[in-house]
């Protein structure tokens, strides 16, 4: 059985805590990933983190127990964008997590 495609988008930029800004399964997940890539948003695959983030609703802040896992993703985004901590308040670090 083929696993279903899922995606969760997080935004951190102007928020104190990363927030789920979009999520979806199958066709919507593909559209989220496609749009993220089109706009230069980095996409990563982490099925375990995705399973946890997938339990959240759109507009939910991530819970404290996910801070470390999401910080790893954000540090990757910072590195790829050549950013430093604090730059997100000016530039909006964010990303999409997917699983196929």
TAMOWO-V625985 format. One record per pair of residues at least 12 apart in sequence whose ideal C-beta (glycine too) atoms are under 10 Angstrom apart, sorted by the first residue. I is the first residue (numbers start at 1). J is the second residue. Records with the same first field share a line. If there is no record, write none. Layout:
# TAMOWO-V625985
I=J ; J
This chain:
# TAMOWO-V625985
2=100
3=47 ; 99 ; 100
4=25 ; 26 ; 29 ; 99 ; 100
5=24 ; 25 ; 26 ; 27 ; 28 ; 29 ; 30 ; 32 ; 33 ; 98 ; 99 ; 100
6=23 ; 24 ; 25 ; 26 ; 28 ; 29 ; 32 ; 33 ; 47 ; 50 ; 51 ; 53 ; 54 ; 97 ; 98 ; 99 ; 100
7=22 ; 23 ; 24 ; 25 ; 26 ; 28 ; 29 ; 30 ; 31 ; 32 ; 33 ; 34 ; 35 ; 36 ; 43 ; 45 ; 50 ; 53 ; 54 ; 96 ; 97 ; 98 ; 99 ; 100
8=20 ; 21 ; 22 ; 23 ; 24 ; 29 ; 32 ; 49 ; 50 ; 51 ; 52 ; 53 ; 54 ; 55 ; 56 ; 58 ; 62 ; 95 ; 96 ; 97 ; 98 ; 99
9=21 ; 22 ; 23 ; 24 ; 32 ; 33 ; 35 ; 36 ; 41 ; 43 ; 53 ; 58 ; 94 ; 95 ; 96 ; 97 ; 98
10=22 ; 23 ; 41 ; 53 ; 56 ; 61 ; 62 ; 66 ; 70 ; 73 ; 74 ; 77 ; 93 ; 94 ; 95 ; 96 ; 97
11=41 ; 88 ; 92 ; 93 ; 94 ; 95
12=62 ; 70 ; 73 ; 74 ; 77 ; 88 ; 89 ; 92 ; 93 ; 94 ; 95
13=87 ; 88 ; 89 ; 90 ; 91 ; 92 ; 93 ; 94
14=88 ; 89 ; 90 ; 92
15=61 ; 62 ; 88 ; 89 ; 92 ; 94
16=61 ; 89
17=60 ; 61 ; 62 ; 63 ; 64 ; 66 ; 67 ; 70
18=53 ; 60 ; 61 ; 62 ; 66 ; 67 ; 70 ; 71 ; 73 ; 74 ; 88 ; 93 ; 94 ; 95
19=56 ; 58 ; 59 ; 60 ; 61 ; 62 ; 94
20=53 ; 54 ; 55 ; 56 ; 57 ; 58 ; 59 ; 60 ; 61 ; 62
21=58 ; 59 ; 60 ; 94 ; 96
22=35 ; 36 ; 58 ; 96
23=50 ; 53 ; 54 ; 55 ; 56 ; 57 ; 58 ; 60 ; 96 ; 97
24=54 ; 58
25=54
29=50 ; 96 ; 98 ; 99 ; 100
30=98 ; 100
32=96 ; 98
33=96 ; 97 ; 98 ; 100
35=96
36=94 ; 95 ; 96 ; 98
37=96
39=94
40=81
41=77 ; 92 ; 93 ; 94 ; 95 ; 96
42=73 ; 76 ; 77 ; 80 ; 81 ; 93 ; 94 ; 95 ; 96
43=95 ; 96 ; 97 ; 98
44=72 ; 73 ; 76 ; 77 ; 95 ; 96 ; 97 ; 98
45=96 ; 97 ; 98 ; 99 ; 100
46=69 ; 70 ; 72 ; 73 ; 97 ; 98 ; 99
47=97 ; 98 ; 99 ; 100
48=69 ; 99
49=62 ; 66 ; 69 ; 70 ; 72 ; 73 ; 97 ; 99
50=96 ; 97 ; 98 ; 99
51=97 ; 99
52=65 ; 66 ; 69 ; 70 ; 97
53=66 ; 69 ; 70 ; 73 ; 97
54=97 ; 99
69=97
70=95 ; 97
73=93 ; 94 ; 95 ; 96 ; 97
74=88 ; 93 ; 94 ; 95
75=93
76=93 ; 95
77=93 ; 94 ; 95
78=91 ; 93
80=93 ; 95
81=93
